Amino acid sequence: MSRGFLKQYQDAKKEYPDSLLLFRMGDFYEAFDADAEIVAEVLNLAITKRNGLLMTGFPQIHLDSYLKKLVAAGYRVAVAEFVPKESK
């Protein structure tokens, strides 16, 4: 997990502290730490650890149906996308 990714994730989570944060990385949406636990439970997904952080994820094609399930379960959800820095 790159420092750039972690910084963008932390910034997005600060902006939406009361929402589950789904963060797009390539073709997948991922959730971390406490958000990962909730997302995994509601959506019946596996949870794992990456670089010491709890995480879960799913392919982008499931976003619409999974968003509906999370909202129906009473959660607010924020969706963000990792934007890699361009090389100079």
CORFENKA-V756973 format. One line per field, one symbol per residue. phi: phi as a letter, one per 40 degrees, with the letter a starting at -180 (. if undefined). psi: psi as a letter, one per 30 degrees, with the letter a starting at -180 (. if undefined). burial: 1 if it has 24 or more other C-alpha atoms within 12 Angstrom, else 0. A space follows every 10 residues. Layout:
# CORFENKA-V756973
phi=???
psi=???
burial=???
This chain:
# CORFENKA-V756973
phi=.ccccccccc cccccbccbc bbbcbgcbbb bbfcccccdc cccfbcbabb fgbcaaaacd ccddccddcc cccgbcbbbb bcbccccc
psi=kleeeeeeee eeeefifglk jjjkjbglkk klbeeeeeee eeghllkakk hfkkllllkf fgeeeeeeee efggkkkkkl kkjkkkk.
burial=0000000110 0110000011 1111100011 1110111111 0110001000 0000111100 0010011001 0000001111 01000000
